[in-house]
Amino acid sequence: MAQTRAKEPAIKVHGKSWVIDLPDDFSTKNDLPKGTQVLLTFKGNDKVEAEVLPPLDPTLAKAAAKVLKRRRGAYDELKRLGD
């Protein structure tokens, strides 16, 4: 039987895809690092593709945050134009 939890995982929508944060307890039970996400992409009428996204290395995450901070204007303009 499925166990209920107080907090639902975060879901981010990107075009035809959803990015879902796996709960830490689920990650632990399935030998995945905490912070793992799943990317679900809708491929047609009845097809869904799934991909496990491991968490970013802390060094890489820090570098990405720096680049985003420096290039925020360009990022915002790309989002406005639809990438």
PyMOL Python script that loads the backbone (N, CA, C, O; Angstrom):
from pymol import cmd

cmd.read_pdbstr("""\
ATOM      1  N   MET A   1       0.838  -1.177   0.000  1.00  0.00           N
ATOM      2  CA  MET A   1       0.000   0.000   0.000  1.00  0.00           C
ATOM      3  C   MET A   1       0.885   1.242   0.000  1.00  0.00           C
ATOM      4  O   MET A   1       1.894   1.284   0.703  1.00  0.00           O
ATOM      5  N   ALA A   2       0.514   2.248  -0.779  1.00  0.00           N
ATOM      6  CA  ALA A   2       1.291   3.480  -0.859  1.00  0.00           C
ATOM      7  C   ALA A   2       1.209   4.256   0.446  1.00  0.00           C
ATOM      8  O   ALA A   2       0.153   4.353   1.071  1.00  0.00           O
ATOM      9  N   GLN A   3       2.342   4.801   0.834  1.00  0.00           N
ATOM     10  CA  GLN A   3       2.406   5.586   2.056  1.00  0.00           C
ATOM     11  C   GLN A   3       2.176   7.051   1.710  1.00  0.00           C
ATOM     12  O   GLN A   3       2.756   7.565   0.754  1.00  0.00           O
ATOM     13  N   THR A   4       1.326   7.725   2.488  1.00  0.00           N
ATOM     14  CA  THR A   4       1.101   9.144   2.228  1.00  0.00           C
ATOM     15  C   THR A   4       2.194   9.952   2.899  1.00  0.00           C
ATOM     16  O   THR A   4       2.782   9.525   3.893  1.00  0.00           O
ATOM     17  N   ARG A   5       2.456  11.113   2.348  1.00  0.00           N
ATOM     18  CA  ARG A   5       3.481  11.968   2.920  1.00  0.00           C
ATOM     19  C   ARG A   5       2.928  13.379   3.031  1.00  0.00           C
ATOM     20  O   ARG A   5       2.037  13.768   2.276  1.00  0.00           O
ATOM     21  N   ALA A   6       3.453  14.131   3.963  1.00  0.00           N
ATOM     22  CA  ALA A   6       2.960  15.478   4.224  1.00  0.00           C
ATOM     23  C   ALA A   6       3.301  16.430   3.087  1.00  0.00           C
ATOM     24  O   ALA A   6       2.491  17.291   2.746  1.00  0.00           O
ATOM     25  N   LYS A   7       4.470  16.294   2.502  1.00  0.00           N
ATOM     26  CA  LYS A   7       4.916  17.224   1.472  1.00  0.00           C
ATOM     27  C   LYS A   7       5.007  16.506   0.134  1.00  0.00           C
ATOM     28  O   LYS A   7       5.696  15.493   0.010  1.00  0.00           O
ATOM     29  N   GLU A   8       4.312  17.033  -0.863  1.00  0.00           N
ATOM     30  CA  GLU A   8       4.380  16.463  -2.208  1.00  0.00           C
ATOM     31  C   GLU A   8       5.667  16.928  -2.888  1.00  0.00           C
ATOM     32  O   GLU A   8       6.164  18.012  -2.583  1.00  0.00           O
ATOM     33  N   PRO A   9       6.215  16.126  -3.804  1.00  0.00           N
ATOM     34  CA  PRO A   9       7.439  16.540  -4.503  1.00  0.00           C
ATOM     35  C   PRO A   9       7.169  17.735  -5.410  1.00  0.00           C
ATOM     36  O   PRO A   9       6.067  17.903  -5.932  1.00  0.00           O
ATOM     37  N   ALA A  10       8.186  18.549  -5.583  1.00  0.00           N
ATOM     38  CA  ALA A  10       8.076  19.704  -6.477  1.00  0.00           C
ATOM     39  C   ALA A  10       8.033  19.220  -7.922  1.00  0.00           C
ATOM     40  O   ALA A  10       8.769  18.309  -8.301  1.00  0.00           O
ATOM     41  N   ILE A  11       7.171  19.834  -8.724  1.00  0.00           N
ATOM     42  CA  ILE A  11       7.064  19.508 -10.144  1.00  0.00           C
ATOM     43  C   ILE A  11       7.255  20.795 -10.924  1.00  0.00           C
ATOM     44  O   ILE A  11       6.553  21.782 -10.704  1.00  0.00           O
ATOM     45  N   LYS A  12       8.224  20.771 -11.849  1.00  0.00           N
ATOM     46  CA  LYS A  12       8.474  21.936 -12.705  1.00  0.00           C
ATOM     47  C   LYS A  12       8.108  21.553 -14.138  1.00  0.00           C
ATOM     48  O   LYS A  12       8.494  20.487 -14.616  1.00  0.00           O
ATOM     49  N   VAL A  13       7.365  22.418 -14.816  1.00  0.00           N
ATOM     50  CA  VAL A  13       6.930  22.153 -16.190  1.00  0.00           C
ATOM     51  C   VAL A  13       7.835  22.911 -17.159  1.00  0.00           C
ATOM     52  O   VAL A  13       8.049  24.114 -17.015  1.00  0.00           O
ATOM     53  N   HIS A  14       8.367  22.180 -18.158  1.00  0.00           N
ATOM     54  CA  HIS A  14       9.226  22.750 -19.200  1.00  0.00           C
ATOM     55  C   HIS A  14       8.740  22.211 -20.543  1.00  0.00           C
ATOM     56  O   HIS A  14       9.106  21.103 -20.936  1.00  0.00           O
ATOM     57  N   GLY A  15       7.923  22.982 -21.242  1.00  0.00           N
ATOM     58  CA  GLY A  15       7.394  22.522 -22.529  1.00  0.00           C
ATOM     59  C   GLY A  15       6.552  21.276 -22.352  1.00  0.00           C
ATOM     60  O   GLY A  15       5.558  21.290 -21.627  1.00  0.00           O
ATOM     61  N   LYS A  16       6.949  20.186 -23.018  1.00  0.00           N
ATOM     62  CA  LYS A  16       6.224  18.912 -22.920  1.00  0.00           C
ATOM     63  C   LYS A  16       6.801  18.007 -21.840  1.00  0.00           C
ATOM     64  O   LYS A  16       6.500  16.814 -21.794  1.00  0.00           O
ATOM     65  N   SER A  17       7.628  18.575 -20.974  1.00  0.00           N
ATOM     66  CA  SER A  17       8.293  17.770 -19.950  1.00  0.00           C
ATOM     67  C   SER A  17       7.974  18.266 -18.544  1.00  0.00           C
ATOM     68  O   SER A  17       7.695  19.445 -18.324  1.00  0.00           O
ATOM     69  N   TRP A  18       8.024  17.337 -17.609  1.00  0.00           N
ATOM     70  CA  TRP A  18       7.927  17.641 -16.184  1.00  0.00           C
ATOM     71  C   TRP A  18       9.221  17.198 -15.533  1.00  0.00           C
ATOM     72  O   TRP A  18       9.760  16.143 -15.865  1.00  0.00           O
ATOM     73  N   VAL A  19       9.721  18.002 -14.608  1.00  0.00           N
ATOM     74  CA  VAL A  19      10.860  17.615 -13.782  1.00  0.00           C
ATOM     75  C   VAL A  19      10.324  17.447 -12.366  1.00  0.00           C
ATOM     76  O   VAL A  19       9.762  18.377 -11.789  1.00  0.00           O
ATOM     77  N   ILE A  20      10.503  16.253 -11.817  1.00  0.00           N
ATOM     78  CA  ILE A  20       9.965  15.933 -10.491  1.00  0.00           C
ATOM     79  C   ILE A  20      11.113  15.661  -9.529  1.00  0.00           C
ATOM     80  O   ILE A  20      11.986  14.838  -9.805  1.00  0.00           O
ATOM     81  N   ASP A  21      11.104  16.363  -8.390  1.00  0.00           N
ATOM     82  CA  ASP A  21      12.076  16.115  -7.325  1.00  0.00           C
ATOM     83  C   ASP A  21      11.651  14.857  -6.575  1.00  0.00           C
ATOM     84  O   ASP A  21      10.540  14.790  -6.050  1.00  0.00           O
ATOM     85  N   LEU A  22      12.532  13.862  -6.525  1.00  0.00           N
ATOM     86  CA  LEU A  22      12.207  12.655  -5.770  1.00  0.00           C
ATOM     87  C   LEU A  22      12.353  12.924  -4.280  1.00  0.00           C
ATOM     88  O   LEU A  22      13.323  13.557  -3.860  1.00  0.00           O
ATOM     89  N   PRO A  23      11.408  12.456  -3.476  1.00  0.00           N
ATOM     90  CA  PRO A  23      11.546  12.627  -2.028  1.00  0.00           C
ATOM     91  C   PRO A  23      12.797  11.901  -1.522  1.00  0.00           C
ATOM     92  O   PRO A  23      13.166  10.851  -2.046  1.00  0.00           O
ATOM     93  N   ASP A  24      13.438  12.464  -0.509  1.00  0.00           N
ATOM     94  CA  ASP A  24      14.674  11.882   0.028  1.00  0.00           C
ATOM     95  C   ASP A  24      14.488  10.445   0.483  1.00  0.00           C
ATOM     96  O   ASP A  24      15.367   9.613   0.261  1.00  0.00           O
ATOM     97  N   ASP A  25      13.348  10.132   1.124  1.00  0.00           N
ATOM     98  CA  ASP A  25      13.146   8.761   1.595  1.00  0.00           C
ATOM     99  C   ASP A  25      13.057   7.778   0.431  1.00  0.00           C
ATOM    100  O   ASP A  25      13.548   6.654   0.530  1.00  0.00           O
ATOM    101  N   PHE A  26      12.434   8.194  -0.671  1.00  0.00           N
ATOM    102  CA  PHE A  26      12.347   7.349  -1.858  1.00  0.00           C
ATOM    103  C   PHE A  26      13.739   7.148  -2.457  1.00  0.00           C
ATOM    104  O   PHE A  26      14.115   6.035  -2.824  1.00  0.00           O
ATOM    105  N   SER A  27      14.501   8.251  -2.549  1.00  0.00           N
ATOM    106  CA  SER A  27      15.859   8.164  -3.096  1.00  0.00           C
ATOM    107  C   SER A  27      16.711   7.208  -2.277  1.00  0.00           C
ATOM    108  O   SER A  27      17.420   6.366  -2.827  1.00  0.00           O
ATOM    109  N   THR A  28      16.637   7.342  -0.965  1.00  0.00           N
ATOM    110  CA  THR A  28      17.427   6.482  -0.074  1.00  0.00           C
ATOM    111  C   THR A  28      17.057   5.015  -0.256  1.00  0.00           C
ATOM    112  O   THR A  28      17.937   4.160  -0.356  1.00  0.00           O
ATOM    113  N   LYS A  29      15.763   4.721  -0.298  1.00  0.00           N
ATOM    114  CA  LYS A  29      15.297   3.332  -0.441  1.00  0.00           C
ATOM    115  C   LYS A  29      15.707   2.715  -1.775  1.00  0.00           C
ATOM    116  O   LYS A  29      15.804   1.494  -1.897  1.00  0.00           O
ATOM    117  N   ASN A  30      15.947   3.563  -2.769  1.00  0.00           N
ATOM    118  CA  ASN A  30      16.285   3.071  -4.110  1.00  0.00           C
ATOM    119  C   ASN A  30      17.738   3.324  -4.488  1.00  0.00           C
ATOM    120  O   ASN A  30      18.094   3.312  -5.666  1.00  0.00           O
ATOM    121  N   ASP A  31      18.572   3.555  -3.479  1.00  0.00           N
ATOM    122  CA  ASP A  31      20.019   3.753  -3.677  1.00  0.00           C
ATOM    123  C   ASP A  31      20.344   4.871  -4.665  1.00  0.00           C
ATOM    124  O   ASP A  31      21.257   4.749  -5.482  1.00  0.00           O
ATOM    125  N   LEU A  32      19.585   5.960  -4.578  1.00  0.00           N
ATOM    126  CA  LEU A  32      19.834   7.144  -5.397  1.00  0.00           C
ATOM    127  C   LEU A  32      20.298   8.267  -4.478  1.00  0.00           C
ATOM    128  O   LEU A  32      19.865   8.330  -3.327  1.00  0.00           O
ATOM    129  N   PRO A  33      21.160   9.146  -4.949  1.00  0.00           N
ATOM    130  CA  PRO A  33      21.597  10.254  -4.093  1.00  0.00           C
ATOM    131  C   PRO A  33      20.442  11.222  -3.819  1.00  0.00           C
ATOM    132  O   PRO A  33      19.554  11.408  -4.651  1.00  0.00           O
ATOM    133  N   LYS A  34      20.479  11.831  -2.636  1.00  0.00           N
ATOM    134  CA  LYS A  34      19.479  12.847  -2.314  1.00  0.00           C
ATOM    135  C   LYS A  34      19.604  13.974  -3.327  1.00  0.00           C
ATOM    136  O   LYS A  34      20.708  14.337  -3.733  1.00  0.00           O
ATOM    137  N   GLY A  35      18.458  14.528  -3.734  1.00  0.00           N
ATOM    138  CA  GLY A  35      18.456  15.588  -4.734  1.00  0.00           C
ATOM    139  C   GLY A  35      18.235  15.072  -6.149  1.00  0.00           C
ATOM    140  O   GLY A  35      18.256  15.849  -7.103  1.00  0.00           O
ATOM    141  N   THR A  36      18.021  13.753  -6.293  1.00  0.00           N
ATOM    142  CA  THR A  36      17.769  13.169  -7.613  1.00  0.00           C
ATOM    143  C   THR A  36      16.415  13.639  -8.132  1.00  0.00           C
ATOM    144  O   THR A  36      15.457  13.773  -7.370  1.00  0.00           O
ATOM    145  N   GLN A  37      16.351  13.884  -9.426  1.00  0.00           N
ATOM    146  CA  GLN A  37      15.111  14.281 -10.090  1.00  0.00           C
ATOM    147  C   GLN A  37      14.804  13.293 -11.203  1.00  0.00           C
ATOM    148  O   GLN A  37      15.670  12.534 -11.638  1.00  0.00           O
ATOM    149  N   VAL A  38      13.541  13.317 -11.659  1.00  0.00           N
ATOM    150  CA  VAL A  38      13.126  12.511 -12.803  1.00  0.00           C
ATOM    151  C   VAL A  38      12.537  13.454 -13.837  1.00  0.00           C
ATOM    152  O   VAL A  38      11.718  14.314 -13.513  1.00  0.00           O
ATOM    153  N   LEU A  39      12.966  13.286 -15.099  1.00  0.00           N
ATOM    154  CA  LEU A  39      12.440  14.061 -16.213  1.00  0.00           C
ATOM    155  C   LEU A  39      11.455  13.181 -16.974  1.00  0.00           C
ATOM    156  O   LEU A  39      11.830  12.128 -17.491  1.00  0.00           O
ATOM    157  N   LEU A  40      10.195  13.608 -17.044  1.00  0.00           N
ATOM    158  CA  LEU A  40       9.168  12.902 -17.808  1.00  0.00           C
ATOM    159  C   LEU A  40       8.840  13.744 -19.029  1.00  0.00           C
ATOM    160  O   LEU A  40       8.477  14.912 -18.896  1.00  0.00           O
ATOM    161  N   THR A  41       8.966  13.159 -20.227  1.00  0.00           N
ATOM    162  CA  THR A  41       8.691  13.880 -21.465  1.00  0.00           C
ATOM    163  C   THR A  41       7.603  13.146 -22.233  1.00  0.00           C
ATOM    164  O   THR A  41       7.700  11.942 -22.472  1.00  0.00           O
ATOM    165  N   PHE A  42       6.563  13.883 -22.616  1.00  0.00           N
ATOM    166  CA  PHE A  42       5.462  13.300 -23.368  1.00  0.00           C
ATOM    167  C   PHE A  42       5.855  13.258 -24.834  1.00  0.00           C
ATOM    168  O   PHE A  42       6.184  14.285 -25.427  1.00  0.00           O
ATOM    169  N   LYS A  43       5.820  12.042 -25.427  1.00  0.00           N
ATOM    170  CA  LYS A  43       6.319  11.822 -26.784  1.00  0.00           C
ATOM    171  C   LYS A  43       5.220  11.578 -27.811  1.00  0.00           C
ATOM    172  O   LYS A  43       5.525  11.420 -28.993  1.00  0.00           O
ATOM    173  N   GLY A  44       3.986  11.543 -27.415  1.00  0.00           N
ATOM    174  CA  GLY A  44       2.911  11.277 -28.362  1.00  0.00           C
ATOM    175  C   GLY A  44       1.638  10.975 -27.604  1.00  0.00           C
ATOM    176  O   GLY A  44       1.512  11.284 -26.419  1.00  0.00           O
ATOM    177  N   ASN A  45       0.697  10.365 -28.304  1.00  0.00           N
ATOM    178  CA  ASN A  45      -0.613  10.101 -27.716  1.00  0.00           C
ATOM    179  C   ASN A  45      -0.548   9.280 -26.434  1.00  0.00           C
ATOM    180  O   ASN A  45      -1.240   9.580 -25.461  1.00  0.00           O
ATOM    181  N   ASP A  46       0.275   8.256 -26.438  1.00  0.00           N
ATOM    182  CA  ASP A  46       0.299   7.371 -25.273  1.00  0.00           C
ATOM    183  C   ASP A  46       1.714   6.976 -24.864  1.00  0.00           C
ATOM    184  O   ASP A  46       1.916   5.912 -24.279  1.00  0.00           O
ATOM    185  N   LYS A  47       2.682   7.816 -25.164  1.00  0.00           N
ATOM    186  CA  LYS A  47       4.080   7.503 -24.858  1.00  0.00           C
ATOM    187  C   LYS A  47       4.675   8.569 -23.942  1.00  0.00           C
ATOM    188  O   LYS A  47       4.480   9.769 -24.138  1.00  0.00           O
ATOM    189  N   VAL A  48       5.406   8.092 -22.937  1.00  0.00           N
ATOM    190  CA  VAL A  48       6.129   8.957 -22.017  1.00  0.00           C
ATOM    191  C   VAL A  48       7.539   8.409 -21.881  1.00  0.00           C
ATOM    192  O   VAL A  48       7.728   7.208 -21.688  1.00  0.00           O
ATOM    193  N   GLU A  49       8.529   9.285 -21.980  1.00  0.00           N
ATOM    194  CA  GLU A  49       9.926   8.894 -21.794  1.00  0.00           C
ATOM    195  C   GLU A  49      10.371   9.414 -20.434  1.00  0.00           C
ATOM    196  O   GLU A  49      10.056  10.547 -20.071  1.00  0.00           O
ATOM    197  N   ALA A  50      11.093   8.607 -19.689  1.00  0.00           N
ATOM    198  CA  ALA A  50      11.569   9.008 -18.364  1.00  0.00           C
ATOM    199  C   ALA A  50      13.089   8.935 -18.314  1.00  0.00           C
ATOM    200  O   ALA A  50      13.702   8.042 -18.898  1.00  0.00           O
ATOM    201  N   GLU A  51      13.685   9.892 -17.604  1.00  0.00           N
ATOM    202  CA  GLU A  51      15.133   9.929 -17.435  1.00  0.00           C
ATOM    203  C   GLU A  51      15.443  10.342 -16.002  1.00  0.00           C
ATOM    204  O   GLU A  51      14.872  11.305 -15.490  1.00  0.00           O
ATOM    205  N   VAL A  52      16.351   9.612 -15.357  1.00  0.00           N
ATOM    206  CA  VAL A  52      16.783   9.951 -14.009  1.00  0.00           C
ATOM    207  C   VAL A  52      17.883  10.998 -14.098  1.00  0.00           C
ATOM    208  O   VAL A  52      18.866  10.821 -14.818  1.00  0.00           O
ATOM    209  N   LEU A  53      17.710  12.098 -13.356  1.00  0.00           N
ATOM    210  CA  LEU A  53      18.684  13.193 -13.357  1.00  0.00           C
ATOM    211  C   LEU A  53      19.379  13.241 -11.997  1.00  0.00           C
ATOM    212  O   LEU A  53      18.764  13.638 -11.007  1.00  0.00           O
ATOM    213  N   PRO A  54      20.638  12.847 -11.936  1.00  0.00           N
ATOM    214  CA  PRO A  54      21.346  12.920 -10.658  1.00  0.00           C
ATOM    215  C   PRO A  54      21.552  14.380 -10.257  1.00  0.00           C
ATOM    216  O   PRO A  54      21.549  15.263 -11.115  1.00  0.00           O
ATOM    217  N   PRO A  55      21.729  14.637  -8.971  1.00  0.00           N
ATOM    218  CA  PRO A  55      21.956  16.021  -8.548  1.00  0.00           C
ATOM    219  C   PRO A  55      23.273  16.553  -9.113  1.00  0.00           C
ATOM    220  O   PRO A  55      24.215  15.797  -9.353  1.00  0.00           O
ATOM    221  N   LEU A  56      23.317  17.867  -9.318  1.00  0.00           N
ATOM    222  CA  LEU A  56      24.549  18.487  -9.798  1.00  0.00           C
ATOM    223  C   LEU A  56      25.639  18.392  -8.741  1.00  0.00           C
ATOM    224  O   LEU A  56      25.374  18.496  -7.543  1.00  0.00           O
ATOM    225  N   ASP A  57      26.843  18.196  -9.195  1.00  0.00           N
ATOM    226  CA  ASP A  57      28.000  18.278  -8.307  1.00  0.00           C
ATOM    227  C   ASP A  57      28.004  19.685  -7.709  1.00  0.00           C
ATOM    228  O   ASP A  57      27.774  20.648  -8.440  1.00  0.00           O
ATOM    229  N   PRO A  58      28.257  19.839  -6.401  1.00  0.00           N
ATOM    230  CA  PRO A  58      28.226  21.169  -5.776  1.00  0.00           C
ATOM    231  C   PRO A  58      29.120  22.201  -6.469  1.00  0.00           C
ATOM    232  O   PRO A  58      28.749  23.372  -6.560  1.00  0.00           O
ATOM    233  N   THR A  59      30.278  21.788  -6.954  1.00  0.00           N
ATOM    234  CA  THR A  59      31.178  22.713  -7.648  1.00  0.00           C
ATOM    235  C   THR A  59      30.547  23.195  -8.950  1.00  0.00           C
ATOM    236  O   THR A  59      30.612  24.380  -9.277  1.00  0.00           O
ATOM    237  N   LEU A  60      29.943  22.282  -9.682  1.00  0.00           N
ATOM    238  CA  LEU A  60      29.277  22.626 -10.935  1.00  0.00           C
ATOM    239  C   LEU A  60      28.060  23.515 -10.679  1.00  0.00           C
ATOM    240  O   LEU A  60      27.823  24.464 -11.426  1.00  0.00           O
ATOM    241  N   ALA A  61      27.294  23.220  -9.640  1.00  0.00           N
ATOM    242  CA  ALA A  61      26.128  24.034  -9.301  1.00  0.00           C
ATOM    243  C   ALA A  61      26.549  25.468  -8.961  1.00  0.00           C
ATOM    244  O   ALA A  61      25.884  26.424  -9.359  1.00  0.00           O
ATOM    245  N   LYS A  62      27.640  25.609  -8.232  1.00  0.00           N
ATOM    246  CA  LYS A  62      28.152  26.930  -7.868  1.00  0.00           C
ATOM    247  C   LYS A  62      28.588  27.703  -9.120  1.00  0.00           C
ATOM    248  O   LYS A  62      28.296  28.892  -9.248  1.00  0.00           O
ATOM    249  N   ALA A  63      29.282  27.031 -10.037  1.00  0.00           N
ATOM    250  CA  ALA A  63      29.727  27.659 -11.281  1.00  0.00           C
ATOM    251  C   ALA A  63      28.515  28.077 -12.123  1.00  0.00           C
ATOM    252  O   ALA A  63      28.510  29.170 -12.690  1.00  0.00           O
ATOM    253  N   ALA A  64      27.501  27.230 -12.210  1.00  0.00           N
ATOM    254  CA  ALA A  64      26.300  27.548 -12.985  1.00  0.00           C
ATOM    255  C   ALA A  64      25.580  28.758 -12.396  1.00  0.00           C
ATOM    256  O   ALA A  64      25.098  29.616 -13.136  1.00  0.00           O
ATOM    257  N   ALA A  65      25.507  28.830 -11.069  1.00  0.00           N
ATOM    258  CA  ALA A  65      24.868  29.971 -10.410  1.00  0.00           C
ATOM    259  C   ALA A  65      25.614  31.269 -10.710  1.00  0.00           C
ATOM    260  O   ALA A  65      24.991  32.311 -10.914  1.00  0.00           O
ATOM    261  N   LYS A  66      26.939  31.210 -10.739  1.00  0.00           N
ATOM    262  CA  LYS A  66      27.748  32.399 -11.064  1.00  0.00           C
ATOM    263  C   LYS A  66      27.477  32.871 -12.491  1.00  0.00           C
ATOM    264  O   LYS A  66      27.295  34.065 -12.730  1.00  0.00           O
ATOM    265  N   VAL A  67      27.452  31.931 -13.438  1.00  0.00           N
ATOM    266  CA  VAL A  67      27.209  32.280 -14.836  1.00  0.00           C
ATOM    267  C   VAL A  67      25.807  32.871 -14.987  1.00  0.00           C
ATOM    268  O   VAL A  67      25.628  33.873 -15.679  1.00  0.00           O
ATOM    269  N   LEU A  68      24.824  32.261 -14.351  1.00  0.00           N
ATOM    270  CA  LEU A  68      23.458  32.767 -14.429  1.00  0.00           C
ATOM    271  C   LEU A  68      23.369  34.183 -13.864  1.00  0.00           C
ATOM    272  O   LEU A  68      22.705  35.046 -14.437  1.00  0.00           O
ATOM    273  N   LYS A  69      24.034  34.411 -12.752  1.00  0.00           N
ATOM    274  CA  LYS A  69      24.012  35.747 -12.140  1.00  0.00           C
ATOM    275  C   LYS A  69      24.607  36.791 -13.090  1.00  0.00           C
ATOM    276  O   LYS A  69      24.058  37.881 -13.249  1.00  0.00           O
ATOM    277  N   ARG A  70      25.732  36.443 -13.717  1.00  0.00           N
ATOM    278  CA  ARG A  70      26.402  37.355 -14.651  1.00  0.00           C
ATOM    279  C   ARG A  70      25.603  37.584 -15.923  1.00  0.00           C
ATOM    280  O   ARG A  70      25.598  38.687 -16.469  1.00  0.00           O
ATOM    281  N   ARG A  71      24.929  36.547 -16.394  1.00  0.00           N
ATOM    282  CA  ARG A  71      24.240  36.597 -17.689  1.00  0.00           C
ATOM    283  C   ARG A  71      22.723  36.603 -17.538  1.00  0.00           C
ATOM    284  O   ARG A  71      22.017  36.172 -18.449  1.00  0.00           O
ATOM    285  N   ARG A  72      22.214  37.074 -16.423  1.00  0.00           N
ATOM    286  CA  ARG A  72      20.776  37.028 -16.145  1.00  0.00           C
ATOM    287  C   ARG A  72      19.955  37.703 -17.242  1.00  0.00           C
ATOM    288  O   ARG A  72      18.912  37.185 -17.640  1.00  0.00           O
ATOM    289  N   GLY A  73      20.417  38.853 -17.733  1.00  0.00           N
ATOM    290  CA  GLY A  73      19.681  39.567 -18.778  1.00  0.00           C
ATOM    291  C   GLY A  73      19.516  38.732 -20.038  1.00  0.00           C
ATOM    292  O   GLY A  73      18.427  38.674 -20.608  1.00  0.00           O
ATOM    293  N   ALA A  74      20.592  38.085 -20.478  1.00  0.00           N
ATOM    294  CA  ALA A  74      20.529  37.236 -21.674  1.00  0.00           C
ATOM    295  C   ALA A  74      19.604  36.042 -21.430  1.00  0.00           C
ATOM    296  O   ALA A  74      18.833  35.661 -22.311  1.00  0.00           O
ATOM    297  N   TYR A  75      19.682  35.459 -20.248  1.00  0.00           N
ATOM    298  CA  TYR A  75      18.815  34.324 -19.905  1.00  0.00           C
ATOM    299  C   TYR A  75      17.344  34.746 -19.966  1.00  0.00           C
ATOM    300  O   TYR A  75      16.516  34.054 -20.559  1.00  0.00           O
ATOM    301  N   ASP A  76      17.027  35.891 -19.347  1.00  0.00           N
ATOM    302  CA  ASP A  76      15.651  36.366 -19.336  1.00  0.00           C
ATOM    303  C   ASP A  76      15.135  36.657 -20.754  1.00  0.00           C
ATOM    304  O   ASP A  76      13.976  36.386 -21.066  1.00  0.00           O
ATOM    305  N   GLU A  77      16.005  37.207 -21.600  1.00  0.00           N
ATOM    306  CA  GLU A  77      15.601  37.493 -22.975  1.00  0.00           C
ATOM    307  C   GLU A  77      15.364  36.198 -23.749  1.00  0.00           C
ATOM    308  O   GLU A  77      14.414  36.120 -24.528  1.00  0.00           O
ATOM    309  N   LEU A  78      16.191  35.198 -23.557  1.00  0.00           N
ATOM    310  CA  LEU A  78      15.962  33.900 -24.209  1.00  0.00           C
ATOM    311  C   LEU A  78      14.648  33.282 -23.757  1.00  0.00           C
ATOM    312  O   LEU A  78      13.906  32.739 -24.576  1.00  0.00           O
ATOM    313  N   LYS A  79      14.352  33.357 -22.472  1.00  0.00           N
ATOM    314  CA  LYS A  79      13.090  32.817 -21.967  1.00  0.00           C
ATOM    315  C   LYS A  79      11.918  33.564 -22.576  1.00  0.00           C
ATOM    316  O   LYS A  79      10.912  32.958 -22.945  1.00  0.00           O
ATOM    317  N   ARG A  80      12.049  34.892 -22.683  1.00  0.00           N
ATOM    318  CA  ARG A  80      10.979  35.693 -23.273  1.00  0.00           C
ATOM    319  C   ARG A  80      10.722  35.307 -24.731  1.00  0.00           C
ATOM    320  O   ARG A  80       9.578  35.268 -25.182  1.00  0.00           O
ATOM    321  N   LEU A  81      11.808  35.022 -25.462  1.00  0.00           N
ATOM    322  CA  LEU A  81      11.692  34.655 -26.866  1.00  0.00           C
ATOM    323  C   LEU A  81      11.306  33.187 -27.066  1.00  0.00           C
ATOM    324  O   LEU A  81      10.975  32.781 -28.180  1.00  0.00           O
ATOM    325  N   GLY A  82      11.346  32.402 -26.011  1.00  0.00           N
ATOM    326  CA  GLY A  82      10.995  30.985 -26.113  1.00  0.00           C
ATOM    327  C   GLY A  82      12.182  30.108 -26.393  1.00  0.00           C
ATOM    328  O   GLY A  82      12.050  29.057 -27.021  1.00  0.00           O
ATOM    329  N   ASP A  83      13.350  30.528 -25.931  1.00  0.00           N
ATOM    330  CA  ASP A  83      14.616  29.793 -26.091  1.00  0.00           C
ATOM    331  C   ASP A  83      14.918  29.619 -27.560  1.00  0.00           C
ATOM    332  O   ASP A  83      15.937  29.027 -27.915  1.00  0.00           O
TER     333      ASP A  83
END
""", "prot")
cmd.dss("prot")
cmd.show_as("cartoon", "prot")
cmd.util.cbc("prot")
cmd.orient("prot")
